[in-house]
């Protein structure tokens, strides 16, 4: 039995199959799933605890909603830790990137806010109203070390010789 090329698409020559229209369809077929994958990768903070990345999990479990005290504060080599004796700091969760902060000592309570960037390398603390002793703490900090018990901080975007270590209670 012989088949005859009748010009129908099923019997086209192989060089016609790989023409410009075929290439465009192939490119769309390959690129479309990649674009869908990229579009699905957003920077929104997930609400499902099972979908948190390691940075988010660490921050939520070990930094937020815990009491801290100043273990070490130095300003240009001068130890100012004693200014913060008896103060307890607590960052509460509004989202995984910001929320309120409270500072208490005895019956005194000061409030403010904290925020972080997406990779949790930056911590911004803003205390209001700003008592003199908190001017040092109320600034943009970068994490130099995140440990289960101590947050070690230095000024963000600066080589200013300031150090703040917060001990988790």
C-alpha positions, 0 to 999 in steps of 0.5 A, spaced: 500 500 500 502 506 498 500 513 501 500 519 497 502 526 499 495 530 498 498 536 501 494 535 508 498 537 514 499 530 516 503 529 510 508 535 510 515 535 509 519 535 515 522 542 513 515 545 513 514 542 520 520 546 523 518 553 520 517 560 523 510 558 526 512 552 529 518 555 532 514 561 535 509 556 538 515 552 541 518 558 544 511 560 547 510 553 550 517 553 553 516 560 556 509 560 558 510 555 564 516 559 566 513 566 566 507 562 570 512 560 575 516 566 576 509 570 577 507 565 582 514 567 586 511 573 590 514 577 596 508 577 600 508 574 607 505 568 607 499 567 612 500 559 612 505 557 618 507 551 614 509 556 608 514 560 612 521 560 609 527 559 614 528 567 616 521 568 617 520 562 622 527 564 625 524 571 626 517 569 628 519 563 633 525 567 636 525 574 636 518 576 636 513 576 642 519 575 647 522 579 652 529 582 651 534 586 655 540 590 653 546 586 655 551 591 651 550 598 649 556 602 646 556 608 643 563 610 640 567 606 645 563 608 651 559 603 655 552 606 656 549 599 658 547 602 665 542 607 662 537 601 660 538 597 667 531 594 668 528 595 662 524 590 658 523 590 650 518 586 647 517 586 639 510 584 638 507 581 631 503 585 626 506 582 620 512 578 620 515 585 617 513 590 622 509 591 629 509 594 635 514 595 640 513 596 648 519 598 653 517 597 660 520 598 667 516 598 673 510 601 672 513 605 666 511 603 659 514 606 652 511 604 646 513 605 638 514 600 632 519 596 629 520 593 622 524 589 618 526 588 611 524 581 607 531 578 608 531 580 616 538 583 615 535 590 618 531 592 624 528 599 625 526 601 632 522 607 633 520 609 640 515 615 641 515 619 645 522 619 645 526 619 652 533 621 652 535 614 653 532 611 647 535 616 642 541 611 642 536 605 640 531 608 636 534 608 629 535 603 623 540 597 625 543 591 622 543 584 625 551 582 626 548 576 629 542 572 630 542 567 636 537 564 640 539 568 646 542 574 643 541 579 638 547 583 636 546 589 632 550 595 629 547 601 625 545 600 618 549 603 612 554 606 617 560 604 620 559 608 626 562 605 632 555 603 636 553 596 638 547 594 641 546 587 644 539 584 646 539 578 651 532 574 650 530 573 657 
